[in-house]
Amino acid sequence: MHELSYAQALLDEVLRLAEENDAKRIVKIHLQIGELLLINPEQLKFCFSAISKGTIAEDAELVIEFIKPKIVCTECGREFDEVIGICDCGGIVSIEGGKDFLLKKIEMEVE
């Protein structure tokens, strides 16, 4: 379950940022996640909820936005909605992005 390792890394980072800002509670966490990471948002939320118990991030809401990769043929420039290896023209397909895990914003209560 790789969602647990992502949840742990996320918790570590938001707690570090909260400490830097003297936050007393983390309210909401906004994430952008690439579709190619194949992260199940419900599993990520469950794991984060479980490991954040007893911290200032307990009960924080995770807001997740999924980002599509850019998939383009290097020969003809045709764009695709799904990952394929070779275009109909015989060109190789280039994949950009789609594996991002970005912490976009943290909403927290500070003193």
Biopython code that builds the backbone (N, CA, C, O; Angstrom):
import numpy as np
from Bio.PDB.StructureBuilder import StructureBuilder

atoms = [
    (1, "MET", "N", (0.847, -1.176, 0.000)),
    (1, "MET", "CA", (0.000, 0.000, 0.000)),
    (1, "MET", "C", (0.894, 1.241, 0.000)),
    (1, "MET", "O", (1.330, 1.697, 1.057)),
    (2, "HIS", "N", (1.161, 1.779, -1.180)),
    (2, "HIS", "CA", (2.032, 2.944, -1.254)),
    (2, "HIS", "C", (1.346, 4.216, -0.771)),
    (2, "HIS", "O", (2.012, 5.227, -0.549)),
    (3, "GLU", "N", (0.020, 4.182, -0.603)),
    (3, "GLU", "CA", (-0.689, 5.344, -0.062)),
    (3, "GLU", "C", (-0.183, 5.687, 1.338)),
    (3, "GLU", "O", (-0.117, 6.861, 1.702)),
    (4, "LEU", "N", (0.176, 4.664, 2.128)),
    (4, "LEU", "CA", (0.668, 4.904, 3.481)),
    (4, "LEU", "C", (1.988, 5.680, 3.450)),
    (4, "LEU", "O", (2.177, 6.594, 4.252)),
    (5, "SER", "N", (2.891, 5.337, 2.551)),
    (5, "SER", "CA", (4.167, 6.059, 2.488)),
    (5, "SER", "C", (3.957, 7.500, 2.019)),
    (5, "SER", "O", (4.637, 8.407, 2.499)),
    (6, "TYR", "N", (3.029, 7.719, 1.093)),
    (6, "TYR", "CA", (2.711, 9.086, 0.673)),
    (6, "TYR", "C", (2.059, 9.859, 1.816)),
    (6, "TYR", "O", (2.358, 11.036, 2.019)),
    (7, "ALA", "N", (1.175, 9.206, 2.558)),
    (7, "ALA", "CA", (0.515, 9.856, 3.692)),
    (7, "ALA", "C", (1.539, 10.238, 4.752)),
    (7, "ALA", "O", (1.448, 11.321, 5.330)),
    (8, "GLN", "N", (2.511, 9.369, 5.017)),
    (8, "GLN", "CA", (3.533, 9.666, 6.020)),
    (8, "GLN", "C", (4.406, 10.835, 5.582)),
    (8, "GLN", "O", (4.699, 11.723, 6.382)),
    (9, "ALA", "N", (4.817, 10.843, 4.335)),
    (9, "ALA", "CA", (5.638, 11.948, 3.820)),
    (9, "ALA", "C", (4.854, 13.260, 3.875)),
    (9, "ALA", "O", (5.409, 14.306, 4.210)),
    (10, "LEU", "N", (3.575, 13.200, 3.548)),
    (10, "LEU", "CA", (2.725, 14.384, 3.604)),
    (10, "LEU", "C", (2.586, 14.890, 5.035)),
    (10, "LEU", "O", (2.711, 16.089, 5.284)),
    (11, "LEU", "N", (2.328, 13.988, 5.972)),
    (11, "LEU", "CA", (2.196, 14.381, 7.377)),
    (11, "LEU", "C", (3.492, 15.010, 7.880)),
    (11, "LEU", "O", (3.456, 16.046, 8.545)),
    (12, "ASP", "N", (4.624, 14.403, 7.574)),
    (12, "ASP", "CA", (5.913, 14.946, 8.007)),
    (12, "ASP", "C", (6.095, 16.380, 7.501)),
    (12, "ASP", "O", (6.533, 17.258, 8.244)),
    (13, "GLU", "N", (5.757, 16.603, 6.236)),
    (13, "GLU", "CA", (5.952, 17.929, 5.641)),
    (13, "GLU", "C", (4.983, 18.965, 6.213)),
    (13, "GLU", "O", (5.393, 20.084, 6.522)),
    (14, "VAL", "N", (3.705, 18.607, 6.358)),
    (14, "VAL", "CA", (2.759, 19.607, 6.879)),
    (14, "VAL", "C", (3.043, 19.925, 8.344)),
    (14, "VAL", "O", (2.852, 21.063, 8.774)),
    (15, "LEU", "N", (3.495, 18.943, 9.110)),
    (15, "LEU", "CA", (3.846, 19.224, 10.508)),
    (15, "LEU", "C", (5.082, 20.115, 10.582)),
    (15, "LEU", "O", (5.165, 20.988, 11.445)),
    (16, "ARG", "N", (6.036, 19.903, 9.688)),
    (16, "ARG", "CA", (7.227, 20.757, 9.646)),
    (16, "ARG", "C", (6.848, 22.197, 9.308)),
    (16, "ARG", "O", (7.323, 23.136, 9.947)),
    (17, "LEU", "N", (5.994, 22.364, 8.305)),
    (17, "LEU", "CA", (5.555, 23.706, 7.908)),
    (17, "LEU", "C", (4.703, 24.360, 8.992)),
    (17, "LEU", "O", (4.791, 25.568, 9.213)),
    (18, "ALA", "N", (3.886, 23.568, 9.659)),
    (18, "ALA", "CA", (3.062, 24.104, 10.741)),
    (18, "ALA", "C", (3.935, 24.597, 11.888)),
    (18, "ALA", "O", (3.667, 25.643, 12.479)),
    (19, "GLU", "N", (4.982, 23.836, 12.195)),
    (19, "GLU", "CA", (5.887, 24.239, 13.270)),
    (19, "GLU", "C", (6.604, 25.543, 12.911)),
    (19, "GLU", "O", (6.753, 26.427, 13.755)),
    (20, "GLU", "N", (7.046, 25.659, 11.660)),
    (20, "GLU", "CA", (7.714, 26.881, 11.209)),
    (20, "GLU", "C", (6.816, 28.111, 11.333)),
    (20, "GLU", "O", (7.301, 29.226, 11.525)),
    (21, "ASN", "N", (5.499, 27.900, 11.222)),
    (21, "ASN", "CA", (4.544, 29.003, 11.250)),
    (21, "ASN", "C", (3.793, 29.114, 12.574)),
    (21, "ASN", "O", (2.808, 29.847, 12.673)),
    (22, "ASP", "N", (4.255, 28.390, 13.587)),
    (22, "ASP", "CA", (3.618, 28.407, 14.912)),
    (22, "ASP", "C", (2.115, 28.129, 14.839)),
    (22, "ASP", "O", (1.319, 28.785, 15.511)),
    (23, "ALA", "N", (1.742, 27.160, 14.022)),
    (23, "ALA", "CA", (0.328, 26.809, 13.868)),
    (23, "ALA", "C", (-0.132, 25.964, 15.050)),
    (23, "ALA", "O", (0.622, 25.160, 15.597)),
    (24, "LYS", "N", (-1.381, 26.168, 15.425)),
    (24, "LYS", "CA", (-1.939, 25.343, 16.495)),
    (24, "LYS", "C", (-2.838, 24.241, 15.942)),
    (24, "LYS", "O", (-3.145, 23.274, 16.638)),
    (25, "ARG", "N", (-3.264, 24.394, 14.668)),
    (25, "ARG", "CA", (-4.098, 23.366, 14.060)),
    (25, "ARG", "C", (-4.016, 23.471, 12.543)),
    (25, "ARG", "O", (-4.001, 24.568, 11.984)),
    (26, "ILE", "N", (-3.962, 22.310, 11.885)),
    (26, "ILE", "CA", (-4.011, 22.255, 10.420)),
    (26, "ILE", "C", (-5.452, 21.917, 10.047)),
    (26, "ILE", "O", (-6.008, 20.912, 10.489)),
    (27, "VAL", "N", (-6.035, 22.774, 9.230)),
    (27, "VAL", "CA", (-7.459, 22.651, 8.898)),
    (27, "VAL", "C", (-7.678, 21.911, 7.576)),
    (27, "VAL", "O", (-8.497, 20.996, 7.491)),
    (28, "LYS", "N", (-6.928, 22.324, 6.544)),
    (28, "LYS", "CA", (-7.153, 21.772, 5.207)),
    (28, "LYS", "C", (-5.827, 21.698, 4.457)),
    (28, "LYS", "O", (-4.978, 22.582, 4.574)),
    (29, "ILE", "N", (-5.668, 20.623, 3.683)),
    (29, "ILE", "CA", (-4.454, 20.407, 2.895)),
    (29, "ILE", "C", (-4.871, 20.192, 1.443)),
    (29, "ILE", "O", (-5.653, 19.293, 1.135)),
    (30, "HIS", "N", (-4.333, 21.038, 0.550)),
    (30, "HIS", "CA", (-4.650, 20.947, -0.876)),
    (30, "HIS", "C", (-3.496, 20.260, -1.603)),
    (30, "HIS", "O", (-2.345, 20.682, -1.498)),
    (31, "LEU", "N", (-3.815, 19.206, -2.334)),
    (31, "LEU", "CA", (-2.817, 18.419, -3.067)),
    (31, "LEU", "C", (-3.145, 18.361, -4.551)),
    (31, "LEU", "O", (-4.311, 18.410, -4.943)),
    (32, "GLN", "N", (-2.098, 18.256, -5.374)),
    (32, "GLN", "CA", (-2.250, 17.905, -6.774)),
    (32, "GLN", "C", (-1.473, 16.615, -6.972)),
    (32, "GLN", "O", (-0.290, 16.525, -6.642)),
    (33, "ILE", "N", (-2.165, 15.612, -7.522)),
    (33, "ILE", "CA", (-1.554, 14.294, -7.687)),
    (33, "ILE", "C", (-1.689, 13.864, -9.142)),
    (33, "ILE", "O", (-2.771, 13.932, -9.726)),
    (34, "GLY", "N", (-0.574, 13.421, -9.718)),
    (34, "GLY", "CA", (-0.592, 12.926, -11.089)),
    (34, "GLY", "C", (-1.332, 11.603, -11.179)),
    (34, "GLY", "O", (-1.179, 10.729, -10.325)),
    (35, "GLU", "N", (-2.133, 11.469, -12.222)),
    (35, "GLU", "CA", (-2.926, 10.246, -12.408)),
    (35, "GLU", "C", (-2.070, 8.994, -12.543)),
    (35, "GLU", "O", (-2.515, 7.904, -12.184)),
    (36, "LEU", "N", (-0.847, 9.131, -13.057)),
    (36, "LEU", "CA", (-0.006, 7.949, -13.275)),
    (36, "LEU", "C", (0.564, 7.374, -11.980)),
    (36, "LEU", "O", (1.125, 6.278, -11.992)),
    (37, "LEU", "N", (0.432, 8.090, -10.866)),
    (37, "LEU", "CA", (0.862, 7.527, -9.582)),
    (37, "LEU", "C", (-0.100, 6.434, -9.109)),
    (37, "LEU", "O", (0.243, 5.620, -8.251)),
    (38, "LEU", "N", (-1.292, 6.427, -9.673)),
    (38, "LEU", "CA", (-2.314, 5.428, -9.331)),
    (38, "LEU", "C", (-2.621, 5.410, -7.834)),
    (38, "LEU", "O", (-2.742, 4.345, -7.228)),
    (39, "ILE", "N", (-2.744, 6.589, -7.253)),
    (39, "ILE", "CA", (-3.091, 6.698, -5.837)),
    (39, "ILE", "C", (-4.595, 6.694, -5.686)),
    (39, "ILE", "O", (-5.303, 7.436, -6.367)),
    (40, "ASN", "N", (-5.073, 5.860, -4.794)),
    (40, "ASN", "CA", (-6.490, 5.821, -4.471)),
    (40, "ASN", "C", (-6.754, 6.915, -3.439)),
    (40, "ASN", "O", (-6.230, 6.844, -2.327)),
    (41, "PRO", "N", (-7.557, 7.928, -3.784)),
    (41, "PRO", "CA", (-7.752, 9.046, -2.861)),
    (41, "PRO", "C", (-8.379, 8.639, -1.535)),
    (41, "PRO", "O", (-8.036, 9.205, -0.497)),
    (42, "GLU", "N", (-9.283, 7.677, -1.545)),
    (42, "GLU", "CA", (-9.920, 7.245, -0.298)),
    (42, "GLU", "C", (-8.921, 6.532, 0.608)),
    (42, "GLU", "O", (-8.944, 6.710, 1.826)),
    (43, "GLN", "N", (-8.043, 5.725, 0.012)),
    (43, "GLN", "CA", (-7.014, 5.052, 0.809)),
    (43, "GLN", "C", (-6.021, 6.060, 1.371)),
    (43, "GLN", "O", (-5.587, 5.931, 2.515)),
    (44, "LEU", "N", (-5.658, 7.066, 0.570)),
    (44, "LEU", "CA", (-4.745, 8.104, 1.041)),
    (44, "LEU", "C", (-5.366, 8.857, 2.222)),
    (44, "LEU", "O", (-4.702, 9.101, 3.229)),
    (45, "LYS", "N", (-6.627, 9.216, 2.088)),
    (45, "LYS", "CA", (-7.323, 9.933, 3.165)),
    (45, "LYS", "C", (-7.414, 9.072, 4.428)),
    (45, "LYS", "O", (-7.226, 9.568, 5.539)),
    (46, "PHE", "N", (-7.703, 7.784, 4.251)),
    (46, "PHE", "CA", (-7.790, 6.871, 5.395)),
    (46, "PHE", "C", (-6.439, 6.766, 6.099)),
    (46, "PHE", "O", (-6.363, 6.868, 7.323)),
    (47, "CYS", "N", (-5.378, 6.562, 5.327)),
    (47, "CYS", "CA", (-4.033, 6.434, 5.903)),
    (47, "CYS", "C", (-3.630, 7.721, 6.615)),
    (47, "CYS", "O", (-3.081, 7.679, 7.716)),
    (48, "PHE", "N", (-3.902, 8.862, 5.990)),
    (48, "PHE", "CA", (-3.537, 10.138, 6.600)),
    (48, "PHE", "C", (-4.305, 10.337, 7.901)),
    (48, "PHE", "O", (-3.740, 10.790, 8.896)),
    (49, "SER", "N", (-5.572, 10.004, 7.895)),
    (49, "SER", "CA", (-6.399, 10.139, 9.100)),
    (49, "SER", "C", (-5.861, 9.263, 10.227)),
    (49, "SER", "O", (-5.808, 9.691, 11.380)),
    (50, "ALA", "N", (-5.465, 8.044, 9.895)),
    (50, "ALA", "CA", (-4.968, 7.107, 10.911)),
    (50, "ALA", "C", (-3.646, 7.565, 11.521)),
    (50, "ALA", "O", (-3.472, 7.505, 12.738)),
    (51, "ILE", "N", (-2.712, 8.023, 10.683)),
    (51, "ILE", "CA", (-1.391, 8.374, 11.213)),
    (51, "ILE", "C", (-1.330, 9.781, 11.799)),
    (51, "ILE", "O", (-0.377, 10.118, 12.501)),
    (52, "SER", "N", (-2.346, 10.609, 11.516)),
    (52, "SER", "CA", (-2.325, 11.979, 12.037)),
    (52, "SER", "C", (-3.030, 12.103, 13.391)),
    (52, "SER", "O", (-3.044, 13.179, 13.989)),
    (53, "LYS", "N", (-3.611, 11.010, 13.868)),
    (53, "LYS", "CA", (-4.290, 11.054, 15.169)),
    (53, "LYS", "C", (-3.316, 11.505, 16.255)),
    (53, "LYS", "O", (-2.179, 11.038, 16.319)),
    (54, "GLY", "N", (-3.777, 12.417, 17.102)),
    (54, "GLY", "CA", (-2.946, 12.920, 18.181)),
    (54, "GLY", "C", (-2.000, 14.037, 17.771)),
    (54, "GLY", "O", (-1.216, 14.515, 18.591)),
    (55, "THR", "N", (-2.064, 14.466, 16.497)),
    (55, "THR", "CA", (-1.232, 15.581, 16.034)),
    (55, "THR", "C", (-2.127, 16.771, 15.724)),
    (55, "THR", "O", (-3.352, 16.655, 15.764)),
    (56, "ILE", "N", (-1.525, 17.913, 15.416)),
    (56, "ILE", "CA", (-2.335, 19.081, 15.060)),
    (56, "ILE", "C", (-2.962, 18.940, 13.670)),
    (56, "ILE", "O", (-3.757, 19.786, 13.261)),
    (57, "ALA", "N", (-2.613, 17.888, 12.953)),
    (57, "ALA", "CA", (-3.206, 17.628, 11.640)),
    (57, "ALA", "C", (-4.400, 16.677, 11.726)),
    (57, "ALA", "O", (-5.035, 16.376, 10.715)),
    (58, "GLU", "N", (-4.702, 16.206, 12.940)),
    (58, "GLU", "CA", (-5.856, 15.327, 13.109)),
    (58, "GLU", "C", (-7.103, 16.066, 12.644)),
    (58, "GLU", "O", (-7.283, 17.240, 12.969)),
    (59, "ASP", "N", (-7.942, 15.412, 11.908)),
    (59, "ASP", "CA", (-9.189, 15.963, 11.355)),
    (59, "ASP", "C", (-8.979, 16.965, 10.225)),
    (59, "ASP", "O", (-9.942, 17.599, 9.794)),
    (60, "ALA", "N", (-7.755, 17.130, 9.733)),
    (60, "ALA", "CA", (-7.524, 18.014, 8.586)),
    (60, "ALA", "C", (-8.175, 17.401, 7.348)),
    (60, "ALA", "O", (-8.129, 16.188, 7.141)),
    (61, "GLU", "N", (-8.769, 18.244, 6.549)),
    (61, "GLU", "CA", (-9.420, 17.794, 5.315)),
    (61, "GLU", "C", (-8.390, 17.766, 4.188)),
    (61, "GLU", "O", (-7.661, 18.736, 3.981)),
    (62, "LEU", "N", (-8.333, 16.650, 3.463)),
    (62, "LEU", "CA", (-7.472, 16.559, 2.280)),
    (62, "LEU", "C", (-8.314, 16.878, 1.050)),
    (62, "LEU", "O", (-9.331, 16.234, 0.794)),
    (63, "VAL", "N", (-7.877, 17.877, 0.300)),
    (63, "VAL", "CA", (-8.530, 18.252, -0.950)),
    (63, "VAL", "C", (-7.591, 17.832, -2.064)),
    (63, "VAL", "O", (-6.484, 18.358, -2.184)),
    (64, "ILE", "N", (-8.036, 16.878, -2.882)),
    (64, "ILE", "CA", (-7.151, 16.276, -3.890)),
    (64, "ILE", "C", (-7.644, 16.617, -5.291)),
    (64, "ILE", "O", (-8.811, 16.423, -5.629)),
    (65, "GLU", "N", (-6.720, 17.130, -6.092)),
    (65, "GLU", "CA", (-6.992, 17.403, -7.501)),
    (65, "GLU", "C", (-6.055, 16.504, -8.310)),
    (65, "GLU", "O", (-4.841, 16.517, -8.105)),
    (66, "PHE", "N", (-6.623, 15.733, -9.221)),
    (66, "PHE", "CA", (-5.792, 14.857, -10.050)),
    (66, "PHE", "C", (-5.383, 15.575, -11.329)),
    (66, "PHE", "O", (-6.171, 16.301, -11.936)),
    (67, "ILE", "N", (-4.125, 15.356, -11.727)),
    (67, "ILE", "CA", (-3.556, 16.005, -12.905)),
    (67, "ILE", "C", (-3.280, 14.942, -13.969)),
    (67, "ILE", "O", (-2.645, 13.922, -13.701)),
    (68, "LYS", "N", (-3.764, 15.202, -15.165)),
    (68, "LYS", "CA", (-3.533, 14.282, -16.280)),
    (68, "LYS", "C", (-2.127, 14.492, -16.854)),
    (68, "LYS", "O", (-1.626, 15.617, -16.879)),
    (69, "PRO", "N", (-1.505, 13.425, -17.308)),
    (69, "PRO", "CA", (-0.208, 13.588, -17.980)),
    (69, "PRO", "C", (-0.429, 14.136, -19.392)),
    (69, "PRO", "O", (-1.516, 14.010, -19.955)),
    (70, "LYS", "N", (0.602, 14.736, -19.944)),
    (70, "LYS", "CA", (0.559, 15.182, -21.335)),
    (70, "LYS", "C", (1.211, 14.078, -22.159)),
    (70, "LYS", "O", (2.389, 13.768, -21.983)),
    (71, "ILE", "N", (0.427, 13.490, -23.059)),
    (71, "ILE", "CA", (0.886, 12.353, -23.862)),
    (71, "ILE", "C", (0.839, 12.762, -25.332)),
    (71, "ILE", "O", (-0.234, 12.993, -25.889)),
    (72, "VAL", "N", (2.023, 12.850, -25.955)),
    (72, "VAL", "CA", (2.126, 13.389, -27.315)),
    (72, "VAL", "C", (3.059, 12.526, -28.163)),
    (72, "VAL", "O", (4.088, 12.048, -27.687)),
    (73, "CYS", "N", (2.681, 12.337, -29.425)),
    (73, "CYS", "CA", (3.545, 11.638, -30.376)),
    (73, "CYS", "C", (4.701, 12.564, -30.756)),
    (73, "CYS", "O", (4.486, 13.726, -31.101)),
    (74, "THR", "N", (5.913, 12.046, -30.690)),
    (74, "THR", "CA", (7.090, 12.863, -31.005)),
    (74, "THR", "C", (7.243, 13.094, -32.513)),
    (74, "THR", "O", (8.013, 13.957, -32.933)),
    (75, "GLU", "N", (6.515, 12.328, -33.320)),
    (75, "GLU", "CA", (6.607, 12.484, -34.785)),
    (75, "GLU", "C", (5.538, 13.420, -35.334)),
    (75, "GLU", "O", (5.858, 14.413, -35.986)),
    (76, "CYS", "N", (4.257, 13.106, -35.071)),
    (76, "CYS", "CA", (3.173, 13.874, -35.694)),
    (76, "CYS", "C", (2.520, 14.887, -34.746)),
    (76, "CYS", "O", (1.746, 15.739, -35.184)),
    (77, "GLY", "N", (2.829, 14.795, -33.457)),
    (77, "GLY", "CA", (2.277, 15.759, -32.503)),
    (77, "GLY", "C", (0.884, 15.430, -31.992)),
    (77, "GLY", "O", (0.303, 16.198, -31.225)),
    (78, "ARG", "N", (0.346, 14.294, -32.414)),
    (78, "ARG", "CA", (-0.989, 13.903, -31.956)),
    (78, "ARG", "C", (-0.977, 13.714, -30.443)),
    (78, "ARG", "O", (-0.035, 13.146, -29.889)),
    (79, "GLU", "N", (-2.040, 14.198, -29.772)),
    (79, "GLU", "CA", (-2.157, 14.059, -28.324)),
    (79, "GLU", "C", (-3.122, 12.922, -27.990)),
    (79, "GLU", "O", (-4.086, 12.664, -28.712)),
    (80, "PHE", "N", (-2.831, 12.251, -26.871)),
    (80, "PHE", "CA", (-3.631, 11.098, -26.455)),
    (80, "PHE", "C", (-4.150, 11.302, -25.043)),
    (80, "PHE", "O", (-3.564, 12.039, -24.251)),
    (81, "ASP", "N", (-5.269, 10.633, -24.736)),
    (81, "ASP", "CA", (-5.865, 10.684, -23.400)),
    (81, "ASP", "C", (-5.374, 9.550, -22.515)),
    (81, "ASP", "O", (-5.570, 9.579, -21.300)),
    (82, "GLU", "N", (-4.735, 8.551, -23.117)),
    (82, "GLU", "CA", (-4.237, 7.418, -22.345)),
    (82, "GLU", "C", (-2.830, 7.064, -22.799)),
    (82, "GLU", "O", (-2.406, 7.426, -23.896)),
    (83, "VAL", "N", (-2.121, 6.357, -21.945)),
    (83, "VAL", "CA", (-0.744, 5.985, -22.251)),
    (83, "VAL", "C", (-0.728, 4.871, -23.290)),
    (83, "VAL", "O", (-1.339, 3.818, -23.108)),
    (84, "ILE", "N", (-0.012, 5.130, -24.386)),
    (84, "ILE", "CA", (0.225, 4.117, -25.415)),
    (84, "ILE", "C", (1.717, 4.170, -25.737)),
    (84, "ILE", "O", (2.388, 5.144, -25.396)),
    (85, "GLY", "N", (2.236, 3.144, -26.385)),
    (85, "GLY", "CA", (3.661, 3.103, -26.683)),
    (85, "GLY", "C", (4.013, 3.723, -28.021)),
    (85, "GLY", "O", (4.984, 4.471, -28.138)),
    (86, "ILE", "N", (3.206, 3.400, -29.040)),
    (86, "ILE", "CA", (3.518, 3.843, -30.392)),
    (86, "ILE", "C", (2.254, 4.423, -31.018)),
    (86, "ILE", "O", (1.164, 3.862, -30.904)),
    (87, "CYS", "N", (2.428, 5.545, -31.673)),
    (87, "CYS", "CA", (1.321, 6.220, -32.370)),
    (87, "CYS", "C", (0.969, 5.451, -33.648)),
    (87, "CYS", "O", (1.760, 4.636, -34.123)),
    (88, "ASP", "N", (-0.208, 5.710, -34.195)),
    (88, "ASP", "CA", (-0.624, 5.096, -35.458)),
    (88, "ASP", "C", (0.343, 5.430, -36.593)),
    (88, "ASP", "O", (0.479, 4.661, -37.545)),
    (89, "CYS", "N", (1.020, 6.594, -36.488)),
    (89, "CYS", "CA", (1.967, 7.003, -37.534)),
    (89, "CYS", "C", (3.314, 6.286, -37.394)),
    (89, "CYS", "O", (4.180, 6.411, -38.260)),
    (90, "GLY", "N", (3.486, 5.533, -36.298)),
    (90, "GLY", "CA", (4.740, 4.826, -36.060)),
    (90, "GLY", "C", (5.684, 5.569, -35.130)),
    (90, "GLY", "O", (6.739, 5.050, -34.764)),
    (91, "GLY", "N", (5.309, 6.781, -34.749)),
    (91, "GLY", "CA", (6.148, 7.577, -33.857)),
    (91, "GLY", "C", (6.049, 7.119, -32.408)),
    (91, "GLY", "O", (5.061, 6.515, -31.991)),
    (92, "ILE", "N", (7.089, 7.419, -31.666)),
    (92, "ILE", "CA", (7.124, 7.081, -30.240)),
    (92, "ILE", "C", (6.391, 8.163, -29.461)),
    (92, "ILE", "O", (6.472, 9.347, -29.786)),
    (93, "VAL", "N", (5.686, 7.739, -28.442)),
    (93, "VAL", "CA", (4.901, 8.663, -27.644)),
    (93, "VAL", "C", (5.718, 9.147, -26.447)),
    (93, "VAL", "O", (6.372, 8.359, -25.765)),
    (94, "SER", "N", (5.667, 10.450, -26.209)),
    (94, "SER", "CA", (6.340, 11.076, -25.075)),
    (94, "SER", "C", (5.311, 11.354, -23.978)),
    (94, "SER", "O", (4.209, 11.832, -24.250)),
    (95, "ILE", "N", (5.689, 11.048, -22.737)),
    (95, "ILE", "CA", (4.788, 11.277, -21.600)),
    (95, "ILE", "C", (5.450, 12.282, -20.671)),
    (95, "ILE", "O", (6.559, 12.062, -20.184)),
    (96, "GLU", "N", (4.754, 13.392, -20.434)),
    (96, "GLU", "CA", (5.260, 14.422, -19.534)),
    (96, "GLU", "C", (4.308, 14.566, -18.358)),
    (96, "GLU", "O", (3.094, 14.664, -18.539)),
    (97, "GLY", "N", (4.860, 14.578, -17.164)),
    (97, "GLY", "CA", (4.036, 14.750, -15.966)),
    (97, "GLY", "C", (3.253, 13.499, -15.645)),
    (97, "GLY", "O", (3.538, 12.414, -16.153)),
    (98, "GLY", "N", (2.255, 13.671, -14.790)),
    (98, "GLY", "CA", (1.401, 12.554, -14.421)),
    (98, "GLY", "C", (1.874, 11.781, -13.211)),
    (98, "GLY", "O", (1.156, 10.914, -12.714)),
    (99, "LYS", "N", (3.093, 12.082, -12.717)),
    (99, "LYS", "CA", (3.604, 11.385, -11.536)),
    (99, "LYS", "C", (3.929, 12.382, -10.423)),
    (99, "LYS", "O", (4.748, 12.111, -9.546)),
    (100, "ASP", "N", (3.274, 13.530, -10.480)),
    (100, "ASP", "CA", (3.521, 14.577, -9.494)),
    (100, "ASP", "C", (2.753, 14.300, -8.203)),
    (100, "ASP", "O", (1.680, 13.696, -8.217)),
    (101, "PHE", "N", (3.319, 14.751, -7.101)),
    (101, "PHE", "CA", (2.641, 14.728, -5.803)),
    (101, "PHE", "C", (2.982, 16.062, -5.166)),
    (101, "PHE", "O", (4.000, 16.197, -4.486)),
    (102, "LEU", "N", (2.117, 17.053, -5.393)),
    (102, "LEU", "CA", (2.416, 18.426, -5.007)),
    (102, "LEU", "C", (1.533, 18.907, -3.864)),
    (102, "LEU", "O", (0.309, 18.776, -3.904)),
    (103, "LEU", "N", (2.169, 19.456, -2.860)),
    (103, "LEU", "CA", (1.474, 20.108, -1.761)),
    (103, "LEU", "C", (1.261, 21.548, -2.202)),
    (103, "LEU", "O", (2.213, 22.328, -2.236)),
    (104, "LYS", "N", (0.024, 21.914, -2.541)),
    (104, "LYS", "CA", (-0.262, 23.229, -3.095)),
    (104, "LYS", "C", (-0.533, 24.282, -2.026)),
    (104, "LYS", "O", (-0.084, 25.423, -2.141)),
    (105, "LYS", "N", (-1.266, 23.896, -0.990)),
    (105, "LYS", "CA", (-1.635, 24.886, 0.021)),
    (105, "LYS", "C", (-2.027, 24.180, 1.312)),
    (105, "LYS", "O", (-2.621, 23.102, 1.298)),
    (106, "ILE", "N", (-1.683, 24.811, 2.422)),
    (106, "ILE", "CA", (-2.109, 24.320, 3.738)),
    (106, "ILE", "C", (-2.863, 25.437, 4.419)),
    (106, "ILE", "O", (-2.371, 26.562, 4.516)),
    (107, "GLU", "N", (-4.052, 25.130, 4.890)),
    (107, "GLU", "CA", (-4.806, 26.095, 5.675)),
    (107, "GLU", "C", (-4.626, 25.708, 7.148)),
    (107, "GLU", "O", (-4.934, 24.584, 7.544)),
    (108, "MET", "N", (-4.129, 26.646, 7.947)),
    (108, "MET", "CA", (-3.872, 26.347, 9.345)),
    (108, "MET", "C", (-4.261, 27.520, 10.222)),
    (108, "MET", "O", (-4.311, 28.666, 9.774)),
    (109, "GLU", "N", (-4.534, 27.215, 11.473)),
    (109, "GLU", "CA", (-4.816, 28.229, 12.473)),
    (109, "GLU", "C", (-3.508, 28.553, 13.175)),
    (109, "GLU", "O", (-2.824, 27.662, 13.679)),
    (110, "VAL", "N", (-3.168, 29.834, 13.202)),
    (110, "VAL", "CA", (-1.953, 30.262, 13.880)),
    (110, "VAL", "C", (-2.320, 31.186, 15.048)),
    (110, "VAL", "O", (-3.415, 31.745, 15.113)),
    (111, "GLU", "N", (-1.381, 31.315, 15.941)),
    (111, "GLU", "CA", (-1.641, 32.153, 17.115)),
    (111, "GLU", "C", (-1.364, 33.603, 16.827)),
    (111, "GLU", "O", (-1.531, 34.450, 17.704)),
]
sb = StructureBuilder()
sb.init_structure("model")
sb.init_model(0)
sb.init_chain("A")
sb.init_seg("    ")
for serial, (resi, resn, name, xyz) in enumerate(atoms, 1):
    if name == "N":
        sb.init_residue(resn, " ", resi, " ")
    sb.init_atom(name, np.array(xyz, "f"), 0.0, 1.0, " ", f" {name:<3s}", serial, name[0])
structure = sb.get_structure()
